[in-house]
Amino acid sequence: MTTRLYENAVFLEHNTPAGHPERADRLRSLNIALEHPNFSALERVEAQIANEDTVTLAHPEEHLFAVMREIPEEDGEINQIEADTYASPQSLKAALTAIGGAIAAVDAVMAGEIANAFVAGRPPGHHAEKSKAMGFCLFNTVAIAARHAQQKFGAERVAIVDWDVHHGNGTQDIFWDDPSVLFCSTHQMPLYPGTGARDETGVKNNVVNAPLSPNVGSDHFREAFKSRVLPALHDFSPDLILISAGFDAHHRDPLAQINLVGEDFDWATGRLMEVADRFAHNRVVSLLEGGYDLEGLAESAGLHILRLMKG
Ligand SMILES: [Zn+2]
């Protein structure tokens, strides 16, 4: 079975100010890595823009309208939405296309059309709370994908695993009191956004946070995965696994101090695929979140995708 990658040139047109780490070059760097013959079997398709209504699967309508009001009209204009979150004229289209890719990936995986999928989109999504764009994120793409799987396919238990080095506060916020979604996160603490302590468990114990201290590396990450994330997934027995795949825990990344190597992402992907094989008919959909060193991102995301392709 195939691994499918969703991409679209509009993802390069979401512009942030010069020097901002979340930039189009991230995807260009990944694209260069994907030219390697190792990826010749990867099926690459163009993500289609989602209807604006899909945003309301995870956000109130007011949040959609609030983001729409922040989108500048003039070419070259960049509008600061909050501290480090920006919008350019194509940002709404890019964010909706990332959602479109995620939803199409869920459709294809749930239908058994493909083995698994990676959505190489931007802006990222996991910091976007129900009613707040933040941390480079406008809409919470992974949360929308989870709700879509539930509404369209009747998925009863969706697991979201977030290994981005920053805590996925937005995803936690959206599913805080929803036991139909298990949210598991490994992340550096202390670090932006400040949430993600172990005692943040959600109203229904459906949130599992595994914070890591700065300057730890592969061993601590793998131990957190083995002792916290994997047991929670086994107890939950998900119908579908979504990955908030950020690659900023790579040792080269400038925004954090966790020292993972590319092979750690291969390893973690493999462990999640084992869970998916056991409980979820192999269904895995992975979405790009952070990762700000171009070389670290290309290496890590490349190894992650290669592992997905090994089925
Ligand atoms: Zn991050």
Residues whose N, C-alpha, C, O or C-beta is under 5 A from the ligand:
A	BS01	ZN	D164 V165 H166 G246 D248 G290
